[in-house]
Amino acid sequence: RDIQKAGSCYALGQEDACVHHLMLVLERGLNALAAKVGVPNHRTNWQNIIDTIASKLKSVPRGPERDFYVDVNAQFGFLKDAYRNHAEHARDDPYDMEKALSILKHVRNFMQQLEKGGLSE
């Protein structure tokens, strides 16, 4: 639903709304990662989830699966700082169409990466 809403908002020139819906899409990905590694994530903020996942991953044996989860979790931290915090808190500088499109593409590619790695709701 949020993927469709993000596309509709972008098509209608509603950049901030587009990015808001994209952050909801990312949140589903973060929740899928948390569930996969056994981290509770019900109604807690992103930073707490990201930090708890990072701590939990320290005890996971090294290997491709762990490397994938560590990388993905780090990307969630970047996305939180770069996009989510800005989109979800009142700011004086709204997104423009170019930035919204860039975020849309980034989120699409990242969510496809998660799916290829076996993370889905």
QUISULSUL-V41293 format. One line per field, one symbol per residue. ss: DSSP state (@ for helix, = for strand, . for the rest). phi: phi as a letter, one per 40 degrees, with the letter a starting at -180 (. if undefined). burial: I if it has 16 or more other ideal C-beta (glycine too) atoms within 10 Angstrom, else O. Layout:
# QUISULSUL-V41293
ss = ???
phi = ???
burial = ???
This chain:
# QUISULSUL-V41293
ss = .@@@@@@@@@@...@@@@@@@@@@@@@@@@@@@@@@@........@@@@@@@@@@@@......@@@@@@@@@@@@@@@@@@@@@@@@@........@@@@@@@@@@@@@@@@@@@@.....
phi = .cccccccccccgbdccdcdcccccccccccccdcccgbcbcfbcdcccdcccdccccccdcidccdcccccccccccccccbcdcccbdbcbccbcccccccdcccdcccccccccgbac
burial = OIIOIIOOIIOOOIIOIIIIIIIIIIIOIIIIIIOIIOIOIOOOOIOOIIOIIIOOIOOOOOOOOOOIIIOIIOIIOOIIOOIIOIIOOOOOOOIOOOIIOOIIOIIOOIIOOIOOIOIOO
